Structures are given as structure tokens and as C-alpha cells.
Amino acid sequence: MPSAHPPLDPAPDVVPTPPNPAVRVDEEHIFERDLREWRSRSGRALVELFRSVVGLVAVVFRRWGVQATAVLTLVVGGGVALWIASGAAEVYEGVQHAEGVAALDQPVLDWAASTRTPTTSTLVTDYTDIGGPVGGVVLSALVLVVLVLVWRRWTPAVILLAGLAGSLLVTVVGKDVTGRARPPHELAVPPFEASASFPSGHTLNATVLAGLTAYLLLILSRHVWLGVVGVITAAAYAVSMGLSRVWLGHHWLTDVIAGWLLGIAWVLLVITVHRLVLTLRSHHPAHPPRD
């Protein structure tokens, strides 16, 4: 007996819409600037030197020659940074004899102590804790997770972990070598810290975190204004963290200045290594300088 219902037409061929693929960050550019482009003669010489070292290292590490050379460069650079930290004898001697910028240490501390109130001391202490051993780790982990999720690569993790590990090592060695005493307790806001004063670890680590985060945000940003806001925010964090240490009497001004300078130097080294890796990884030649 024929069916009461007419047969259904076969379903038309439906081409499923592919899932929206994860948009990966263009790691090689900051806006229109190609990070693999080395415009100066010294920059191109650095690329060739790096390329030569990669060739030697690849004999042992085969296909991991570029990565192994990057690690080696960071280790050597870290050694130089440690040498600078431990060899800050000239700066430290100036600190001890109150010469040059060190002559501002005591006046700045006296001024800071004269401007404190119970409320502002509590607020600034809460803020400076963000850059402390616990707060700094939490903040760094949060930044790292967000950037990795947005970036969809491990690049931010590698850059940030390498940078922060180096800054922590420089801080520890610098404090051990100089052993500088912190400002007197009567001019500081509790809780007091027992480690040496020079350089300021809060400042150095905040500078490295802020500098590398700003660099990664510039690569990630598709709008100039967003990148500018990121850089300004990062700079404000590094500067304010250092100033908070002086204002609370936890560090001398020269401790903070040393933290800024060492942090900036380490950030520049990590960024340079990242650019070298990008250059060789993509087999992108160093461009001649533009007219």
C-alpha cells in the first residue's frame, strides 16, 4: 500500500561553515615595522654574528640551533647583567660617599617622610605590595595567562619567563654583592624588610614586567592608540612602583634608579634576542638601510 506521505526530497548538500580559526598574532610586526628588519650597520652585523653562532650550535643541537643560541645569548647577556650589578662599585662608592645623585638620597627620604599620613601610608603600602614577592608573582602569572590565551602561542610565556627569571637573578646577586643597608626604620613605614637595599627588587622586576608586556602589547595591538595606552600604562606602573619604594622609606633613591636602569637594559636584551630569533627563523634577510 503506497505511503500516505510523499517521499521527502533528499537534503540538499550543505557545506558546513568551518569554525572560525584562531586568529594568530602577526609576531613579526609592530604595526608597519618589520621586527626582522635591521636598518643599521651594527644591527646587520649582529644578525650575521648570531647566524654564525647558530651554525656552530646547530652542529650539536641540530634543528634546535636557533633556540639553543637564543638561550645561550640570554645566558651570556645575563652574565653581563650580573657583572654590571656586581660591578656597580663606582655607583655604590658614590652612594656611600654621598656624591653626585647619591647626595639626593637623604633629602628625598626626609621629604617623603614629611608628606606621609596614616591613610596615604596604608594606600601606598597596599600598592607597593602588588610588586612584592607574592603580588608580583600573581600579577605576572595573570599577564602571562591573558597574553597566551589571546596570542594562542607560547611566545609571551617564553619572553616573560626569560625576562623575569633574569631580573630576579640580577636582583639577588646585586643585593648579595653590595649589601647596602636600607633607610633607618624611624624614616620608613612598616612592615620593614630585611634584605639588602641595592638595587630595588620591586623596581627592577616591575620594570622588566612592564617593559616586556608593553613590547608584547605593541605586537598584539592592531590600533596605534591601543599600543600607546599600553606603553603609557606599563611605564606608569614601573615608575610609580619605584617611587613608592622611596616614599615608604623602603629604599634609597639610588636603589630605585639602579633598578630602572638594570631593568631597561635587560628588557632591551630580551627584545633583541626575540628579534634575532624571528629573523633567522623566517630566513628573512637583514634589509639594507632605507634612503
N, C-alpha and C positions, 0 to 999 in steps of 0.2 A: 504494500500500500504506500503510495507516494507520501512524502512528508508534507505536513500542512504548512511548513515554513520553507520558503525558498532558500536554497543554499547560500550561505554567506560568501561574498566575494573574498578572495584571499587578501590578507592585509597587505597593503602596498609596502613596497620596500622602503623602510625607514632607515636613513643613515643616522646613527646616533651621533649626537653632538659630543665631540671629545671633551673630556674635562679640561677646564681651563688650566693649562700647565703653569707651574710655579714660575713666576717671573723672576729670573735671576738677575742679580745686580751686575751691571757692567763694571767690573772691578778695575778695568784698565783706564778709566777716565774719571776726572773730576770736571764735570760739565764738559767744556770743549777741549780741555787739556788732556793730552795723552800721557799717562804716567810712564809709559815706556819710551818717551821721547826725551833725549838728553841733549840739551841745546848748547851747553858749554863744552869747551875742550876738555876740562878736567872731568866733567861728567862722563864723556865718552871714553876717556882713559880709564875711569873707574869701571865702566861696563866691560871693557876689554880685559882688565885685570881680573874681574870677577869671572869672566868667561874662561880665562886661562886656569884659574883655580878650580873651577868646576870640572874642567878637563882632567886635571890631576886627581881630584877627589873621586871622579867617576870611575877611575881605574879600580878603586876599592868598592865603592858603593853602587856601581853600575847605573841603573836607571834613576837612582835617587841622588845623583850627583848635585843637582841644583839645590835640593832641600838640605842635603848634608852640608853644602857650602854655606847656605844661609845660617844654619846652626853654628857652624864654625866661625862665621863672621860675627855673629852675635856674641859668641864666647870671647873672641878676641876683643870686640868692642866693649864687652862687659869688663874684661881685664883692664882695658884702658880707663874705663869709668872708675873702676876700683882704684887704679893708680892715681887718678885725679883726686878721688875722695881722700885716699890715704896720703897723697902728696899735697894736700891743701895746707901745707905747713906755712907757706908765705901768708895765706889768708888768715890762718889761725894765729900766726905770730902777730899779725896786725890786730886781731881780736884781743889778744892778751895784753897788748901794749896800747890799746885804745887809739889806734892810728886809723886815718882815713875814714871809711864808712863805719868802722867799728866804734868811732867816737860818738856815733848816734845811739848806740845800744842803750846806755843808761838813761839819757834824756827821753828817748822814746818810751822806755819802760815806765819812767816816772810819770810821763804824760798819760799813758794808758791807765795806770793805777788811779790817777786823779779823776778820771772820767767815769769810773765804774759805779754802778748802783746794784743793789741786790737783784733787781729784775733783769737788767741787761746782762749781768754776770751769768744768771741762770740761762737766759736765752742763747748767749754766745757759747756757753758750755754745751748746751744741747746741740747746737750747730756743729761745733768742732768735733763732737763725738761721731758725726757722720763719717769723718775721715780717720777715725781711730781703728784699732785692731779688729773690732767686731763690725762697726758700722761701715768701715772701708771695704771689708770682705763682702758684706751683704750688698752694698751699692755696686761693687764691681761685678758680682755674680748677676745682679739684676740687669745691668747694662749688657753684659755678655749674652745672657739668655735672650733678651729682646733683639739684639743685633743679629744673633744667629738665626732666630725664627724669621726675622724679616729678610735677611740676606739669603737664607736657605743654603748656606755653605758654612764651612768651619773656619773661614778666613778670619772673622772677627775674634773667634776664640784663640786662634794661634797668635794673632798680633797682640791682643790684650794680655794673654797669659805670659808671653815672652817679655812684654814690656813691664808688667807688674812684678814678675819674678826678678828681673834685673834691677828695678828700683828698690825692691826690698833688700836685695843683696848689697847694693851700694849704701843704703841706709845703715844696715847693720855694721858693715865694715867701717864706714865713716865714723860712726859713733864709737866703735871699739878703739879706733886709732887715735882720735882726738881726745876722747874722754872729757870733754868740756862740761863744766858744772852748769846746771840750769840757773835761771834767776832765783834770788832768795825767796823763800816761802812767804815772807811778810809782804812781798810785792806781787804775789801770784794768787790765783783763785783756785781753791781745792776742787777736785782731788789732785794731789801732786803726783808727778811721775818720777820714777827712779832712774830711767835710762839716761845716757849722756845727751847733751843738748845739741851737738853739732854733727850733721846737719839736721834740720827738722824733717822727721819722717812723714808726718802728716802732710807737709807741704810738698815734699818730693813725690810721694805716692799720688797725691791729688793732682799734681801737675802732669804726671805720666798718664793717669787715667783720663784726665780732661783732654790732654793733647791728642792721644790716640783715638779717643772717642770722637773728637772733632774731625780728625782725619777720616775716620770711617763714615761719619755722617756726611762729609763732603762728597765722598764717593757714592753714597746711597742717595743723596738728595737729587731730585730732578728739577728743583727750583732754586734759583740763586738765593732768594730771600730766606728759604728754609736752611740752607747751608750757613748763611751769615748768622742767623739766630742761633744755630747750634754752636758755631765758633764763639760767639759772644757769651753764650751761657757757660760753655766749658771754661773760657778764660776767666769769667767772673767767679766760677767755683774755685779754680786754682788760686786766684789772687785772694779771694775772701778767706779761704781756708788758711793760707799763710798768715794773713793779717790777724785772724782770730787767735792764732797761737801767740803772737806778740802781745795782743791786747789782754789776753788772760794771764800773761806773765809766765807761760809755759816754755817760751823760747826767747832768745835774744833776736833782734832784727837781723843780724848777720847769719844766724842759723837758717832763717827763712829765705834770705837772699840766696844762700848756698843751695837750699832745697829747690828753689825755682831754676837756678842755672843748671844744676845737675839733671833735673827732670827734663828740661828743654833739650839738653844735649842727648839724653838717652832716647827721647821721642824722635829726634831727628835721625838718630842711627837706626832705630827700628823701621821708620818710614823708608829710609834709603834702602835697607835690605829688602823690604817688601817690593819696592820699585825694581830693584835688580832681579828679583825672582820673577816678576811679571815680564821683564824684558827678555830674559833667557827662556822662560817657559813658553813664550809665544814665538820664539825665534824672530822677534821683531828687532830689526837693526836700529842702532842708535842713529838718529837723524842728524844731519849737519845743522848748524845754526841757521836760523832764518835771516834773510836780509832785512 
